[in-house]
Amino acid sequence: MVKEIYSNLNKVGIKKIDTNKVNLIIDNLKTISKKDSILIDCWDTSELDTIRKSKVVMGLAINADKSIINKAIEEVCKKMKIFKNKKNRVVFYYLLSYLLEKEEKITVI
């Protein structure tokens, strides 16, 4: 799974990957075991609302305007469109933090 994460990050344009940050995200998501739970569906508005309200805002410590967060989530979904309907949750959060220039803020997800 880890090789797939790095490969997917490369596919969406992240060439310099911080392995510590990837591992931190993975550690924070360890309780997720079902395949469906480790994937994000960008068409599921309730899932995206949950990400906006808890995972993104609290986990990445983002105090950005709601419209900025929404735009970043939309951009992540566009970039990850190549992965069909389901997107890897670790890749999603890493890319989101990258787009919001908050990589250093990944501490709790």
Buried (B, 14 or more C-beta within 10 A) or exposed (E): EEEEBBEBBEEBEBEEBBEEBBEBBBEBBEEBEEEEEBBBBBEEEEBBEEBBEEBBBEBBBBEBEEEEBEBBBEBBBEBBEEBEEBBBBBBBBBBBBBBBEBEEBBEEB
